[in-house]
Amino acid sequence: MSLEVEETPSPLKRHDSLFGDAEKVSHSNHHGSRVSWMRTLSLAFQSIGIIYGDIGTSPLYVYSSTFPDGIKNNDDLLGVLSLIIYSLIILPMFKYVFIVLYANDNGDGGTFALYSLISRYAKIRMIPDQQAEDAAVSNYQIEAPSSQLKRAQWVKHKLESSKAAKIILFTLTILGTSMVIGDGTLTPAISVLSAVSGIREKAPGLTQSQVVLISVAVLFMIFSVQRFGTDKVGYTFAPVISVWFILIAGIGLYNLVTHDIGVLRAFNPMYIVQYFTRNGKDGWISLGGIVLCVTGTEGMFADLGHFNVRAVQISFNAILFPAVGLCYMGQAAYLRKFPNDVANTFYKSIPETMFWPTFIVAILAAIIASQAMLSGAFAILSKAQSLGCMPRVRVIHTSRKYEGQVYIPEVNFMMGLASIIVTIAFQTTNQIGNAYGICVVTTFSITTHLMTLVMLLIWKTHVIFIITFYVVFGSIELIYLSSILTKFIDGGYLPFCFALVMMTLMATWHYVQVRRYWYELDHIVPTNEMTTLLEKNDVRRIPGVGLLYTELVQGIPPVFPRLIKKIPSVHSIFMFMSIKHLPILHVVPAERFIFRKVGPKEHRMFRCVARYGYSDKLEDPKEFAVFLMDSLKMFIHEESALAQNELEINNGSEVSDAQTRSSRFTQTAVHSEEEIQTRVSSHSRRINLHLSQTINIEEEKQLIDKEVECGIVYLMGEANVTAKSNSSILKKIVVNYVYTFLRKNMTEGHKALAIPKDQLLKVGITYEI
C-alpha cells in the first residue's frame, strides 16, 4: 500500500535526509563485514563471557540427568559420550556455527531476525503498512530469485496469498521467542542450583532447602546486575569463563589420563548403535538428559547482534568445543571407574586440591550462564516490540559504543521472579532439566523450519541441500523432542506454561493492533479533502508546530476530524507523524524521513514517516525535533527546486515556439527585433522567477524557525479499543479485558517516545472492532 502524495507525482528523487552529510554513508556495513582482525579477536574474547556460559556449564548436570537411576552397564558410558560428542558437532557446530549464523539480518540473529528476512521478501506481515519507498532503504532489498527458480516464486506466492500460512509463520516465531524467554528463565535456575549444590561435598550437614536459599540469593544478584549492560558485563565475565574453560579442560584431561583413556573410542559412532540396541526404550528416554549438553546454542544466534559471525566461529571452535569436549571425556573416564558417583559427577571427579578453586569459578560460571540467555532474551524481545508483536516496554540501550546491546527492566523483573519461584518450587535440577530440554529442542526445531524458508526464498540454495538440511537436522531434533516429551509430567509442562502465557500476551497485542490499524484504514479521510475539512469546521491557525502521531502511513487518521471538531484550531505548521519500524536492523539517518505535502502549499500541512530499524534507538525529543525541522526545510527546498525546474522547462518551450513563429517572417541571418525582445523577456522572467523562488524558500525557512520558537506540541490519540456488541465471548475477553489490561499496565506511547508531559495533548477516541 503506497503513501498518498500531492496531486502531481514528482519525478525528482527525494533523499529526505536527516543529516546533511549523511548522504555519504547510505550503504553502511554492520557487525563485522569489514571489521579488523584485532576488533574480531576482541569480540571473540568478549563473546566467551556472553554466549558460552550456558553451554559451557552444562557438564555440571548432563551425566546426572542422563542416568537418574544409576549406570547399569559400564559400556553405556561410551554410548552416551559418543552421543554427547556428535550432538555437539552436529547441532551447535554444523547447524548453527557454519549455517544458521549466516542467516543473520545485517548482523542480527534470532527467530525474529529470520522472520524479518522472510517478511522483506514475501509480504507475510498482517499490518499493511508497506510503502514503495521502503524498498529503497539500504539493506532492505533482497535479491529476487532468478526466473529459473520457479519453486521460490511458487513458495512466495503461496505465502502471500494464504492467510493461514501467515498465521502459522507468526505463531512459530512467537513460539520460538516464548521458548527463548523460558530458556532465559530456567537457565539461571538450573545452572546456579547445580553449581551451589557442590558445596554439600565439603559441607554434608547442609540441607537441600539451605542450598536452595543460597541459590535464590545468587539469582537475585544475577538479575540485579543486568542494568549495567552487556558491554561492561561481557568484559567482566570473559576472563572468568576463560578460567572456567581452562579448569574443566585441565580436569578432564587429568581424569582421562588417570582413569581410562580408552573412552576416546567413543568417537566411533558404532557405540551409539550398541547403546540403543542394549537399552531400547530406556536409551531413547535418556536422550532427554543428553540433549542438555547443547543448551544455550540458540543464544549464539540470538546474541549475534552483540558480535559478528567470524568472532563466534573463532571462539566456538578454538575455545568452547575443545574445553567442553575434554570435560565430558574426563567425566566418562572417571565414571568408568566410579559409576556410583554419577549423581554428582562433576564435583566428585575434581581432584581434592582443585575443589575449592573450581567450586568458586563454577558459581561464577553459573552466573555467566544466566547472562548468556538473558542477553538473547532482551535482544529478541526488543525486535518483537519494534515489529508490533509485543506490548510497549522500556528498552534501554546500555552501550553507546556497540549497537544492539539492550536491557528491558520489566522483562528482567518478571524473568527474575519466575526463576526464583521455579528454584524454590522444584528444589532439585532433575525436574528443571526436563523443562529446560523442551525449551531447547523446540527452539531448535522452529529455527530449522524458518531456515528452510530462508534457503528457499532468499539463499536460492539447491533443493538437494535444502532437503538434506531439513531431513538431517529436523529428524534429529524430532527424536530428541519425542524423548523429552515423555517427561512432560515431571516438570516438562513448565515451558509450555511459560509459552502459553507469553504467546497469549503477544498474540493478543498483535491481533488488536492489526484490527485497530484496519479500522483506522477504513475510516481515513482522503488527503485531497483536507481543505473542505478545515473550512467545514471553521478551523483557525495558531502559532507553533503541531505533531499528530498516528500509526497510519497514508491518509488523514480518524482522530484528526475529532480533534478539530472539539478544538477548531490547528498549529501554523502541522504534521501527521508516523513512527515506522522496518523489518531490518538499521535505517541510516540519510533515509530516515519521508515527507509529503497535505493539501495546498499555503496550508503548511505535511505528512512525515520516520523510519527505524528494529535495533535503532529513538532520538531524544529535543534532538528529534531539531533533526525533523532541518529535514523539513530540506524537503521544502527540494520541492521548490522541482517546481522551478518545471517552470523553466515550460518557459523554454514558450521561447522555442516564439522562435519558430519569428522565423516565418524573416529569411535573413539577422535576428528580428521581436525575437530579440522575446529572448530578453524570457531571460528576465527566469531571473525573476529564480529570485522569487529563493526569497520564498528563505521566507518558509524563517517561518519554520519562528514557529518552532513558539513551541512544539505533540498530539496523540488515546484510543480505547472495544469489541463490538455482537462479537463472540472469546473476542470480548481478548479485546475488552486482556488487551485493555496490557495497554493500561505497560509503558504508554508518550513515555516510550520520551515526550515531555508539558508538551503533550491527548485526544480520546473509541474504536469498535
C-alpha positions in Angstrom: 0.0 0.0 0.0 1.6 3.2 -1.1 1.8 6.6 0.6 -0.7 9.2 -0.6 1.2 12.2 -2.0 0.4 15.5 -3.6 -1.8 15.5 -6.7 1.1 15.9 -9.1 3.6 13.0 -8.7 7.2 14.2 -8.7 9.9 12.7 -10.9 12.5 14.2 -8.6 14.2 11.7 -6.4 13.9 12.7 -2.8 16.7 12.0 -0.3 14.7 13.1 2.8 18.0 13.5 4.7 18.2 13.7 8.4 21.8 14.9 8.5 23.2 16.9 5.6 26.4 14.9 5.4 24.7 11.5 6.0 24.2 11.1 2.2 27.8 9.9 2.1 27.1 6.7 4.2 23.9 5.4 2.7 25.4 1.9 2.4 26.9 1.1 5.8 28.1 -2.3 6.9 27.2 -3.8 10.2 28.6 -6.4 12.5 31.9 -7.4 11.1 31.6 -7.3 7.3 34.7 -5.1 7.3 35.9 -5.4 10.8 39.7 -5.6 11.5 41.2 -8.8 12.9 42.0 -7.1 16.2 38.4 -6.0 16.6 37.2 -9.5 15.7 39.5 -11.1 18.2 38.3 -8.6 20.8 34.7 -9.6 20.1 35.6 -13.3 20.1 37.1 -12.8 23.6 34.0 -10.8 24.8 31.7 -13.5 23.3 33.2 -16.1 25.7 31.7 -14.2 28.6 28.3 -13.6 27.0 27.1 -16.5 24.9 29.0 -19.6 26.1 28.3 -19.5 29.8 25.2 -21.7 29.3 26.6 -24.4 27.1 29.9 -24.2 29.0 28.3 -25.1 32.3 26.2 -28.0 31.0 28.9 -30.5 32.3 27.5 -29.7 35.8 24.3 -31.7 35.2 24.4 -33.7 31.9 25.5 -37.1 33.2 23.3 -36.9 36.3 20.3 -36.1 34.1 21.1 -38.9 31.7 21.5 -41.6 34.4 18.9 -40.6 37.0 18.6 -44.2 38.2 22.3 -45.0 38.0 24.6 -46.7 35.5 23.6 -50.3 34.7 26.3 -51.1 32.2 29.7 -49.5 32.1 29.7 -49.7 28.3 26.7 -47.3 28.3 29.1 -44.6 29.2 30.8 -45.0 25.8 27.4 -44.8 24.0 26.4 -41.7 26.0 29.8 -40.0 25.5 29.5 -40.7 21.8 26.0 -39.2 21.7 27.3 -36.1 23.5 30.3 -35.6 21.2 28.2 -35.9 18.0 25.4 -33.8 19.4 27.9 -31.0 20.0 29.3 -31.5 16.5 26.0 -31.8 14.6 23.8 -29.2 16.3 25.9 -26.3 17.6 28.9 -26.6 15.2 27.5 -27.8 11.9 24.0 -26.3 12.1 24.5 -23.1 13.9 28.1 -22.0 13.6 28.5 -23.0 10.0 25.0 -22.5 8.6 22.4 -20.7 10.7 24.7 -17.8 11.8 24.9 -16.8 8.1 21.2 -16.2 8.0 21.6 -13.1 10.1 19.7 -9.9 9.4 22.6 -7.5 8.7 24.4 -8.9 11.7 21.5 -9.6 14.0 20.2 -13.1 14.9 17.4 -14.9 16.5 13.9 -16.1 15.4 12.7 -12.5 14.7 15.7 -11.9 12.5 14.7 -14.9 10.4 11.1 -13.7 10.3 12.1 -10.2 9.2 14.3 -11.7 6.4 11.3 -13.7 5.1 8.9 -10.7 5.6 11.1 -8.5 3.4 11.0 -10.9 0.5 7.4 -12.1 0.9 4.5 -9.9 2.2 3.7 -12.0 5.2 3.1 -9.2 7.8 -0.5 -8.7 8.7 -0.3 -4.9 9.1 -0.5 -3.4 5.6 2.0 -0.5 6.2 4.4 -1.4 3.4 5.5 1.5 1.2 7.2 1.6 -2.2 9.9 3.8 -0.7 10.8 1.2 1.8 12.5 -1.0 -0.8 15.0 1.9 -1.5 16.3 1.8 2.1 19.9 0.4 2.4 20.0 -3.3 3.3 16.2 -3.6 2.8 16.0 -5.2 -0.6 16.7 -8.9 -1.0 17.9 -10.1 -4.4 15.0 -11.7 -6.2 15.3 -15.3 -7.3 16.1 -15.8 -10.9 13.3 -16.7 -13.3 14.6 -20.3 -13.5 13.9 -20.9 -9.8 10.2 -21.2 -10.2 9.9 -23.1 -6.9 10.9 -19.9 -5.0 8.4 -17.8 -6.8 5.7 -20.5 -6.2 6.5 -20.6 -2.4 6.4 -16.8 -2.3 3.0 -16.7 -4.0 1.6 -19.3 -1.6 2.9 -17.4 1.5 1.5 -14.1 0.3 -1.9 -15.5 -0.8 -2.5 -17.7 2.3 -3.7 -16.1 5.5 -3.2 -19.5 7.2 0.5 -19.5 6.2 1.0 -16.0 7.6 -0.6 -17.0 10.9 1.5 -20.2 11.1 4.7 -18.3 10.4 3.8 -15.7 13.0 2.8 -18.4 15.5 6.1 -20.2 15.0 8.0 -17.0 15.5 6.3 -16.0 18.8 6.5 -19.7 20.0 10.3 -19.6 19.4 10.5 -16.3 21.2 8.5 -17.6 24.1 10.7 -20.6 24.4 13.8 -18.4 24.4 12.2 -16.5 27.3 11.5 -19.8 29.1 15.1 -20.8 28.4 16.3 -17.5 29.9 14.2 -18.1 33.0 15.3 -21.7 33.5 19.0 -21.3 32.7 19.7 -19.3 35.9 17.7 -21.7 38.0 19.4 -25.0 36.8 22.9 -23.5 36.4 23.1 -21.8 39.8 21.4 -24.7 41.7 23.8 -27.2 40.1 26.8 -25.1 41.0 25.8 -24.3 44.5 24.8 -28.0 45.2 28.5 -28.8 45.0 29.1 -27.3 48.4 27.5 -30.3 50.0 30.6 -32.3 49.1 32.5 -30.3 51.8 29.6 -29.4 54.0 27.3 -32.5 54.1 25.4 -31.0 57.0 23.7 -28.5 54.7 20.2 -29.4 53.8 18.7 -29.1 50.3 16.5 -26.2 51.5 19.6 -24.3 52.6 21.2 -24.9 49.2 18.1 -23.5 47.6 18.1 -20.4 49.7 21.8 -19.8 48.8 20.8 -20.3 45.1 18.0 -17.7 45.5 20.4 -15.1 46.8 22.7 -15.7 43.9 19.8 -15.4 41.4 18.8 -12.1 43.0 22.2 -10.8 42.4 22.3 -12.0 38.8 19.1 -10.2 37.8 20.2 -7.1 39.7 23.4 -6.5 37.6 21.6 -6.7 34.2 21.1 -3.0 34.1 24.8 -2.4 33.8 24.7 -3.7 30.2 26.3 -6.4 28.1 29.4 -4.4 27.3 30.5 -4.0 30.9 29.2 -7.4 32.0 30.9 -9.1 29.0 34.4 -7.7 29.7 33.9 -8.6 33.4 32.7 -12.2 32.6 35.0 -13.2 29.7 38.1 -13.7 31.9 36.1 -15.7 34.4 34.7 -18.0 31.7 38.1 -18.3 30.2 39.5 -19.6 33.5 36.4 -21.9 33.8 37.2 -23.5 30.4 40.9 -23.9 31.3 39.9 -25.6 34.6 37.3 -28.0 33.1 39.7 -28.9 30.2 42.5 -29.5 32.6 40.4 -31.6 35.0 39.0 -33.5 32.0 42.5 -34.2 30.7 43.6 -35.3 34.1 40.7 -37.7 34.5 41.2 -39.0 31.0 44.9 -39.9 31.6 44.4 -41.1 35.2 41.3 -43.3 34.9 40.6 -44.6 31.4 41.9 -43.0 28.2 40.1 -45.8 26.4 36.9 -43.7 26.4 38.3 -42.0 23.3 36.8 -45.0 21.5 33.5 -43.0 21.8 34.5 -41.1 18.6 33.4 -44.3 16.9 29.6 -43.8 16.3 29.1 -47.6 16.4 28.9 -47.2 20.2 25.7 -45.2 19.7 24.1 -48.1 17.8 25.2 -50.6 20.5 23.8 -48.3 23.2 20.4 -48.2 21.7 20.4 -51.9 20.9 21.3 -52.7 24.5 18.9 -50.3 26.2 16.0 -49.9 23.8 13.3 -47.6 25.1 15.4 -46.6 28.2 18.1 -45.5 25.8 15.6 -43.4 23.9 14.3 -41.8 27.1 17.8 -40.9 28.2 18.2 -38.6 25.2 16.2 -36.1 27.3 19.3 -35.8 29.6 21.9 -35.9 26.8 20.3 -33.0 24.9 21.2 -30.8 27.8 24.8 -30.8 26.5 23.7 -28.3 23.8 21.7 -25.9 26.0 22.5 -22.3 25.1 23.1 -23.0 21.5 20.3 -20.7 20.4 22.0 -18.0 22.5 24.8 -17.9 20.0 22.4 -16.9 17.3 20.2 -14.7 19.4 23.2 -12.8 20.7 24.9 -12.4 17.4 23.9 -8.7 17.3 26.4 -8.1 20.0 29.3 -9.6 18.0 29.8 -11.0 14.5 29.9 -14.3 12.7 33.6 -14.7 12.5 34.1 -13.8 16.2 31.6 -16.5 17.2 33.1 -19.1 14.9 36.6 -18.5 16.3 35.5 -18.6 19.9 33.4 -21.7 19.5 35.9 -23.9 17.5 39.1 -22.7 19.3 37.9 -22.5 22.9 34.5 -23.9 23.7 34.4 -27.2 21.8 37.8 -28.4 22.9 37.3 -27.4 26.6 33.8 -28.9 26.9 34.7 -32.0 24.9 37.7 -32.8 27.2 35.5 -32.2 30.3 32.9 -34.8 29.1 35.6 -37.3 28.2 37.2 -36.9 31.6 33.9 -37.4 33.4 33.2 -40.5 31.4 36.7 -41.8 32.2 36.1 -41.2 35.9 32.7 -42.8 35.9 34.1 -45.9 34.2 36.0 -46.5 37.5 33.5 -44.9 39.9 30.0 -45.4 38.4 28.2 -44.9 41.7 29.2 -41.2 41.7 27.0 -40.4 38.7 24.5 -38.3 40.8 27.3 -35.7 41.3 29.8 -36.5 38.6 31.3 -33.1 38.2 32.3 -32.4 41.8 33.2 -36.0 42.5 35.7 -36.0 39.6 37.6 -32.9 40.7 41.0 -33.6 42.3 41.0 -32.8 46.0 43.4 -29.9 45.8 41.4 -28.2 43.0 38.0 -28.5 44.6 37.6 -25.0 46.2 39.0 -23.0 43.2 36.8 -25.0 40.9 33.8 -24.5 43.1 34.2 -20.8 43.2 34.7 -20.5 39.5 31.7 -22.8 38.9 29.5 -20.4 40.9 30.7 -17.5 38.8 30.3 -19.5 35.6 26.8 -20.3 36.5 26.1 -16.6 36.9 27.5 -16.1 33.5 25.4 -18.9 32.0 22.4 -17.0 33.1 23.7 -13.9 31.4 24.0 -15.7 28.1 20.3 -16.4 27.7 19.2 -13.2 29.3 21.1 -11.1 26.7 19.5 -13.1 24.0 16.0 -12.8 25.5 16.4 -9.0 25.8 17.6 -8.7 22.2 14.7 -10.8 20.8 12.0 -9.1 22.7 13.4 -5.7 21.6 12.9 -6.8 18.0 9.4 -8.2 18.8 8.3 -4.9 20.2 9.7 -3.0 17.2 7.7 -5.2 14.8 4.5 -4.7 16.7 4.4 -8.2 18.2 4.7 -7.2 21.9 3.3 -4.5 24.2 5.4 -1.4 24.7 8.1 -1.8 27.3 11.1 0.5 28.1 14.1 -0.7 26.1 17.4 0.7 27.4 20.4 0.7 25.1 23.3 0.0 27.5 26.2 0.8 25.3 26.9 3.9 23.2 29.8 2.3 21.6 28.3 -1.0 20.4 24.8 -1.3 18.9 22.2 -4.0 19.7 23.0 -4.2 23.4 19.8 -3.6 25.3 18.2 -4.1 28.7 14.4 -4.3 29.4 13.6 -3.6 33.1 10.1 -5.0 33.2 11.1 -8.3 31.4 14.2 -8.6 33.7 12.0 -8.3 36.8 9.4 -10.9 35.6 12.1 -13.4 34.4 13.9 -13.0 37.7 10.8 -13.5 39.8 9.9 -16.6 37.7 13.4 -18.1 38.0 13.3 -17.7 41.8 9.9 -19.3 42.1 10.9 -22.2 39.9 14.0 -22.8 42.1 12.0 -22.7 45.3 9.2 -24.9 43.9 11.3 -27.7 42.3 14.3 -27.8 44.8 16.4 -30.1 42.5 17.8 -30.0 39.0 16.1 -33.1 37.7 12.6 -31.6 37.0 14.1 -28.3 36.0 16.3 -30.2 33.5 13.2 -31.8 32.0 11.6 -28.4 31.4 14.9 -27.0 30.1 15.3 -29.6 27.5 11.8 -29.0 26.0 12.7 -25.2 25.6 16.0 -26.0 23.9 14.7 -28.6 21.4 11.5 -26.7 20.5 13.6 -23.6 19.7 15.9 -25.8 17.6 13.0 -27.1 15.6 11.5 -23.7 14.9 14.8 -22.4 13.7 15.1 -25.3 11.3 11.7 -24.6 9.8 12.4 -20.9 9.4 15.8 -21.6 8.0 14.3 -23.9 5.4 12.2 -21.0 4.2 15.2 -18.7 4.1 17.0 -21.2 1.9 14.0 -21.5 -0.4 13.2 -17.8 -0.8 16.4 -15.9 -0.2 19.5 -18.0 -0.4 18.2 -19.8 -3.5 20.0 -22.9 -2.3 20.0 -26.1 -4.4 17.0 -28.2 -3.5 19.2 -31.2 -2.5 21.0 -29.2 0.1 17.6 -27.8 1.4 16.2 -31.3 1.7 19.4 -32.6 3.4 19.4 -29.7 5.9 15.7 -30.2 6.8 15.8 -34.0 7.0 19.0 -34.4 8.9 18.5 -31.6 11.5 14.7 -31.9 11.6 14.8 -35.7 12.3 17.5 -35.4 15.0 15.5 -32.7 16.7 12.3 -34.7 16.4 13.9 -37.7 18.1 15.2 -35.5 20.9 11.8 -33.8 21.3 9.9 -37.1 21.4 12.2 -38.3 24.2 12.0 -35.2 26.3 8.2 -35.0 26.0 8.0 -38.3 27.9 8.9 -36.3 30.9 6.1 -33.8 30.5 4.5 -34.6 33.8 7.9 -34.5 35.6 8.5 -30.8 35.0 8.2 -30.8 31.2 4.9 -28.9 31.4 6.7 -25.8 32.7 8.0 -24.3 29.4 4.6 -24.9 27.9 3.0 -22.8 30.7 5.6 -20.1 30.1 5.0 -20.3 26.3 1.2 -20.2 26.7 1.3 -17.0 28.8 3.9 -15.3 26.5 2.1 -16.3 23.3 -1.3 -15.2 24.7 0.1 -11.8 25.5 2.0 -11.4 22.2 -0.8 -12.8 20.1 -3.5 -10.6 21.8 -1.5 -7.5 21.4 -0.7 -8.2 17.7 -4.3 -9.2 16.9 -5.8 -6.0 18.3 -3.1 -3.8 16.8 -3.8 -5.3 13.4 -7.6 -4.9 13.8 -7.1 -1.3 15.0 -4.9 -0.5 12.1 -7.5 -1.8 9.7 -10.2 0.1 11.5 -8.3 3.4 11.1 -7.6 2.5 7.4 -11.3 2.0 6.8 -12.1 5.4 8.4 -9.4 7.6 7.0 -10.2 11.0 5.4 -8.6 11.3 1.9 -5.8 13.8 1.7 -7.5 15.8 -1.1 -10.4 16.6 1.3 -8.3 18.5 3.8 -9.3 21.9 2.6 -13.0 21.0 2.8 -12.5 19.6 6.3 -10.8 22.7 7.6 -13.4 25.1 6.1 -16.3 23.0 7.3 -15.2 23.2 10.9 -14.1 26.9 10.6 -10.6 26.0 11.8 -8.2 28.8 12.7 -4.4 28.6 12.7 -2.5 29.2 15.9 1.2 29.8 16.4 3.6 26.9 16.9 4.3 23.4 15.4 1.9 20.5 15.9 2.9 16.9 15.5 -0.1 14.4 15.5 1.2 10.9 16.0 -0.5 8.2 14.0 0.3 4.6 13.0 -1.2 5.1 9.6 1.3 5.9 6.8 -1.4 7.3 4.4 -4.5 9.4 4.6 -5.7 11.5 7.5 -6.4 9.5 10.6 -9.9 9.5 12.1 -8.7 11.1 15.3 -7.9 14.4 13.4 -11.6 15.2 12.5 -12.5 14.5 16.1 -9.7 16.9 17.2 -10.8 19.9 15.1 -14.4 19.3 16.0 -13.7 19.6 19.7 -10.9 22.2 19.3 -11.3 24.0 16.0 -7.7 25.2 15.8 -4.6 23.9 14.1 -1.0 25.0 14.5 0.6 27.1 11.8 2.8 24.2 10.8 1.1 20.9 11.3 2.4 17.4 10.6 0.9 13.9 10.6 3.8 12.0 12.2 4.2 8.2 11.8 7.0 6.2 13.6 7.5 3.1 11.5 9.8 0.2 12.2 11.0 -1.6 9.1 11.9 -5.4 9.3 15.6 -4.6 9.0 18.4 -4.0 11.6 19.1 -0.3 10.9 17.9 2.6 8.8 20.7 5.0 8.1 20.0 8.7 9.0 20.1 9.8 5.4 17.0 7.6 4.8 15.1 8.4 8.0 12.3 10.6 6.8 9.7 10.7 4.0 7.8 14.0 3.7 4.7 14.8 1.6 2.5 17.9 1.4 -1.1 17.5 2.6 -3.4 19.9 0.8 -2.4 23.2 -0.8 1.0 24.8 -0.1 -0.4 27.6 1.9 -1.8 25.2 4.5 1.7 24.2 5.5 0.5 20.8 6.5 2.7 17.7 5.9 2.8 14.0 6.4 6.1 12.6 7.7 7.1 8.9 8.1 10.1 8.4 10.4 11.6 5.0 9.6 13.7 3.0 12.0 15.2 -0.5 12.0 14.3 -2.8 14.9 17.6 -2.2 16.6 17.6 1.6 16.1 17.4 3.8 19.2 14.8 6.6 19.1 16.4 10.0 19.5 15.9 12.3 22.4 12.7 14.5 21.8 14.8 17.8 21.5 17.3 16.2 19.2 14.5 14.6 17.2 12.7 17.9 16.8 15.8 19.7 15.6 16.5 16.9 13.0 12.9 16.9 11.9 12.7 20.6 11.3 16.1 20.6 9.4 14.8 17.8 7.3 11.5 19.7 6.6 13.5 22.7 5.4 15.5 20.5 3.1 12.2 19.0 1.8 10.8 22.4 1.1 14.0 23.4 -0.7 13.8 20.3 -2.9 10.1 20.9 -3.6 10.8 24.5 -4.7 13.7 23.4 -6.8 11.5 20.9 -8.6 8.8 23.5 -9.2 11.4 25.9 -10.6 12.8 23.2 -13.0 9.3 22.5 -14.3 8.6 26.2 -14.9 11.9 26.7 -16.7 11.1 23.8 -18.9 7.7 25.3 -19.7 9.3 28.7 -20.4 11.9 27.1 -22.6 9.1 25.6 -24.6 7.4 29.0 -25.0 10.7 30.6 -26.2 11.1 27.8 -28.8 7.5 28.4 -30.1 8.3 32.2 -30.3 11.5 31.5 -32.3 9.6 29.2 -34.7 6.9 31.9 -35.3 9.6 34.6 -35.8 11.4 32.5 -38.4 8.4 32.5 -40.6 8.6 36.3 -41.1 12.3 36.6 -41.9 14.7 34.6 -44.1 17.8 36.7 -43.1 20.6 35.6 -40.7 19.9 38.7 -38.6 17.5 38.2 -35.6 14.3 40.2 -35.8 13.6 42.8 -33.2 10.6 40.7 -32.0 12.8 37.6 -31.5 15.4 39.6 -29.5 12.8 41.1 -27.3 11.3 37.6 -26.7 14.6 36.2 -25.6 15.4 39.2 -23.3 11.9 39.0 -21.8 12.2 35.2 -21.2 15.7 35.6 -19.6 14.3 38.3 -17.3 11.4 36.1 -16.3 13.8 33.3 -15.4 15.9 35.6 -13.3 12.9 37.0 -11.6 11.5 33.5 -11.1 14.7 32.3 -9.5 14.9 35.3 -7.2 11.3 34.8 -6.2 11.8 31.1 -5.5 14.9 31.9 -3.5 13.1 34.5 -1.4 10.1 32.2 -0.9 12.3 29.4 0.3 14.1 31.6 2.7 10.8 33.0 4.0 9.5 29.5 4.5 12.6 28.5 6.5 12.4 31.6 8.6 8.7 30.9 9.2 9.6 27.4 10.4 12.2 28.7 12.8 9.7 31.3 14.1 7.0 28.7 14.7 9.5 26.3 16.4 10.3 29.1 18.8 6.6 29.4 19.6 6.7 25.8 20.8 6.2 22.2 19.6 3.0 20.4 20.7 2.8 16.6 20.5 -0.7 15.3 19.9 -1.5 11.6 20.5 -4.7 9.7 20.0 -5.7 7.9 23.2 -7.7 5.0 21.6 -10.0 2.9 23.7 -10.5 -0.3 21.7 -13.5 -2.4 22.4 -15.2 -5.4 20.8 -18.5 -4.9 19.0 -21.6 -5.8 20.9 -22.3 -8.8 18.6 -18.7 -10.2 19.0 -18.1 -13.6 20.4 -17.4 -14.1 24.1 -13.8 -15.0 23.4 -13.2 -11.9 21.3 -14.7 -9.7 24.1 -12.4 -11.3 26.7 -9.4 -10.8 24.5 -10.1 -7.2 23.4 -12.0 -5.8 26.4 -10.0 -7.3 29.2 -6.6 -8.8 28.2 -5.7 -6.1 25.7 -7.0 -3.3 27.9 -5.1 -4.7 30.8 -1.9 -4.7 28.8 -2.4 -1.2 27.4 -3.0 0.3 30.8 -0.2 -1.5 32.6 2.6 -1.4 30.0 4.6 1.7 29.0 2.4 4.4 27.4 3.1 5.7 23.9 4.4 9.1 25.0 6.6 7.5 27.6 8.1 5.1 25.0 8.8 8.2 22.9 10.0 10.2 25.9 7.7 13.1 25.1 7.7 15.8 27.8 4.3 15.9 29.6 4.0 19.7 29.3 4.2 19.4 25.5 1.7 16.6 25.2 -2.0 16.7 24.3 -4.0 13.5 24.2 -7.2 13.1 22.2 -9.6 10.4 23.4 -11.3 8.2 20.8 -13.1 4.9 20.9 -12.8 2.2 18.2 -15.2 -0.7 18.0 -13.6 -3.7 16.2 
